[in-house]
């Protein structure tokens, strides 16, 4: 494998000149820069990113911490981040946290070992104090899908309470009064806040949601099927299903249809996220659009700004709101 010394010898220039070319430094003529780059290409030379970072004092990599890779929601988030980093020739290093404290901590530490001084972190298991400390020590540390007041300027987050209110309000406007919730079993802020929003909206309309009207399961299609199966087995009466996400909504609809219950003529179902799956359910899923790609772009830009020493104004807020996408899975309540 060619070394920087080989490149310098072949080009007839000093090691310092080759180093300046690699790091886009000054004091190199256009002709020399072009010749050195051509020789690097011909000899198959690839700069060492870590060594380059030591010279430039910035990482050539941008870090991402995701809960998992298989969920389309997080794939969309990663795509939003990559749409920004590819424009500035920065490579992405990705690590997964699995919504477990130790794994999330290791994921962030791994990115630090690779000299990532800018990163977007999706953390649900780590405590506030640990994340605040990371924000103080990592120049470009930004949280996505979580809000911590002490580092609010580094948080890009969604108002899930408002999302829960919007879901319930849409069903109420269709005349529904008998509700069930299919929610995630993970004790994180998102499902808690969405249920709080739903309960608040229902209470304002004189409806109390009892605990047995909520089923918790894994936030995927199988979890939605299991939760709905439990409602059917208990003989629960309902005409409206509010699901934690589109995957659970899809699973719930499948179970209803397997029991010859028509959606939306007998039971209406609403999801959350508006991932690609929502468009291809049958019936097509009414859902709340989670602007995750837009949020990911903002989080990436913010992380890069912080890493470069640019700090937003103290009163800046990066709160987003979900919006309803009306399709075919919600209909008028049975009279």
Number of C-alpha atoms within 10 A of each C-alpha: 7 12 13 18 13 16 23 19 12 13 18 12 14 13 15 12 21 24 16 15 19 18 14 12 13 9 10 14 11 9 8 16 17 13 13 22 17 14 16 23 12 11 15 12 16 13 14 10 15 18 11 16 17 11 12 13 12 17 23 22 23 25 29 25 24 25 21 15 14 8 14 15 19 19 16 18 21 22 14 20 26 19 14 17 18 11 8 9 10 14 15 18 16 19 22 20 23 18 19 14 15 12 17 24 17 14 22 23 15 16 21 16 9 17 20 27 24 29 30 29 26 21 26 23 19 16 10 16 11 10 19 16 11 16 17 11 11 17 20 27 27 29 26 25 22 21 20 15 11 12 16 19 20 28 24 24 22 22 19 24 23 19 26 28 20 20 27 25 17 15 24 19 11 15 16 21 18 19 25 23 25 30 26 23 15 16 11 13 14 22 23 18 18 26 25 18 22 24 20 20 22 19 12 9 12 10 14 15 18 10 9 11 16 18 21 19 20 18 23 18 20 18 24 31 23 20 25 28 18 14 19 15 9 10 9 15 12 18 24 28 26 27 31 28 27 30 28 30 34 29 24 26 30 21 20 19 12 10 11 10 14 15 21 19 14 17 23 26 28 32 27 28 23 24 23 12 14 25 16 11 19 13 18 16 27 26 30 24 17 23 18 27 19 14 22 27 20 18 27 29 19 26 27 23 16 20 20 14 11 13 13 13 8 8 7 10 14 17 15 17 15 23 18 19 17 14 15 19 24 26 21 18 21 12 5
